[in-house]
Amino acid sequence: MSSAARAFEPSPNNLEAFWMPFTANRQFKGKPRLFVAAKDMHYTTIEGRQVLDATAGLWCVNAGHGRKKIVEAVQQQIAKLDYAPAFQMGHPLAFELASKIVQLLPGDFDHVFFTNSGSESVDTALKIAIAYHRSRGQGARQRLIGRERGYHGVGFGGISVGGIVSNRKFFGSMLSGVDHLPHTHILAKNAFTRGEPNHGAELADELERIVTLHDASTIAAVIVEPVAGSTGVLVPPKGYLKRLREICDKHGILLIFDEVITGFGRLGASFATEYFGVKPDMITCAKGLTNGSIPMGAVICRKGIYDAFMDAPDNTIELFHGYTYSGHPVASAAGIATLEIYKEEGLFERARDLSGYWQDAVHSLKGLPNVIDLRNLGLVGAIELEPRPGKPTARAFEAFLNCYEKGVLIRTTGDIIALSPPLIVEKGHIDQIFGTIAEVLKTLP
Ligand SMILES: Cc1ncc(COP(=O)(O)O)c(C=O)c1O
């Protein structure tokens, strides 16, 4: 340490050095909330309290915490092969995991490109889309279409096609050649709908307007979350995704589903593509791929996308893209163990079977103070609160703090409470989650 000015000792009790992501740092450091352990449905706080996890960490711990099979797979792999170069070299587990992933999906989703996060998956898919058209002699197709209120991570590609204002406004002009569809949140018509709302499929037709404006020959891809998560759970109107697919097909535009949240059983099916019966050209995923244990993401591509790159001479690199840790051995081991747990325990089916009970629990909050909408699909739920005049987000954040004090971890975005428990959740946990939220909402000013 070179100078006395270096004020901070490297101690776990010193919270200053870590600049926390998407966090009110000063609020947190004034009254920290620290987890030190987790098992199944519960976290243990540094004070030794148990907190029920109603958010699967950050939508990622789908099989619950501390799963022995994943722990052992990671321990064994790191001892056996800690790292292998990802470029021009390989190791068996990445291939095995890719095969297991494609088996989860219907149809010709035959190829997997590994990344380390959802944000990298999004940027990878956008790059593949542009390069795909170029490889087919349509290099003018570079424009990317996202959607208002969309969340596609925090890379420059992701925030450019994303539509959450606070994630965009601080970061300059971002990618050029991007346009946005309107969001599908029509509170006036769809409030308190159970499952998919009835109104709003026609909002997909806005893509026709965008095509008329820019011409299809300039558009590479449309990217949407099938169910928008981070903006506060927006369930797509009935027929909306199908219509988007039809318009993309009509104009030769690729469709990307960002399934970072909806992948791996969240809706009670493998992926949203299976749930809705609509096939995109590429799927981005992360989070539940390794049960949140080791960072890993992936882009799953249909056969035609991959094949378009494979007609160059055999010894050329087909795609100049990749990460040092693409298909990392330890992450691959975690991924394989995770997918085995999902299968052995039938967790996707479990989520489907519980979704009716979950739906009733979500909608049991109707009529509580300040609740202006309730939404649900699979094991996802949202409670939209009326913002306090002049103090947006304050009411929901207070609900979050109060629930935490009462032993339930919820998540808030704006004035919306978003819920996504591990798929091993039991009815008793669901009762506790909604009982606690109801108690808090009744007393919240
Ligand atoms: C739909 C979607 N895409 C991308 C991301 C970004 O993932 P990551 O935080 O792993 O970069 C998220 C994260 O919540 C997400 O919900």
Ligand as a Chemical Component Dictionary entry (heavy atoms), coordinates in Angstrom:
data_LIG
# 
_chem_comp.id                   LIG 
_chem_comp.type                 NON-POLYMER 
_chem_comp.pdbx_formal_charge   0 
_chem_comp.three_letter_code    LIG 
# 
loop_
_chem_comp_atom.comp_id 
_chem_comp_atom.atom_id 
_chem_comp_atom.alt_atom_id 
_chem_comp_atom.type_symbol 
_chem_comp_atom.charge 
_chem_comp_atom.model_Cartn_x 
_chem_comp_atom.model_Cartn_y 
_chem_comp_atom.model_Cartn_z 
_chem_comp_atom.pdbx_ordinal 
LIG C1 C1 C 0 -34.222 -10.807 -21.550 1  
LIG C2 C2 C 0 -32.857 -10.541 -21.043 2  
LIG N1 N1 N 0 -31.840 -10.417 -21.908 3  
LIG C3 C3 C 0 -30.588 -10.200 -21.498 4  
LIG C4 C4 C 0 -30.294 -10.094 -20.157 5  
LIG C5 C5 C 0 -28.894 -9.813  -19.717 6  
LIG O1 O1 O 0 -28.330 -10.890 -19.089 7  
LIG P1 P1 P 0 -26.959 -10.695 -18.252 8  
LIG O2 O2 O 0 -27.305 -9.870  -17.061 9  
LIG O3 O3 O 0 -26.571 -12.110 -17.944 10 
LIG O4 O4 O 0 -25.990 -10.030 -19.156 11 
LIG C6 C6 C 0 -31.316 -10.225 -19.218 12 
LIG C7 C7 C 0 -31.045 -10.115 -17.773 13 
LIG O5 O5 O 0 -31.907 -10.030 -16.950 14 
LIG C8 C8 C 0 -32.630 -10.445 -19.673 15 
LIG O6 O6 O 0 -33.643 -10.542 -18.817 16 
# 
loop_
_chem_comp_bond.comp_id 
_chem_comp_bond.atom_id_1 
_chem_comp_bond.atom_id_2 
_chem_comp_bond.value_order 
_chem_comp_bond.pdbx_ordinal 
LIG C1 C2 SING 1  
LIG C2 N1 SING 2  
LIG C2 C8 DOUB 3  
LIG N1 C3 DOUB 4  
LIG C3 C4 SING 5  
LIG C4 C5 SING 6  
LIG C4 C6 DOUB 7  
LIG C5 O1 SING 8  
LIG O1 P1 SING 9  
LIG P1 O2 DOUB 10 
LIG P1 O3 SING 11 
LIG P1 O4 SING 12 
LIG C6 C7 SING 13 
LIG C6 C8 SING 14 
LIG C7 O5 DOUB 15 
LIG C8 O6 SING 16 
# 
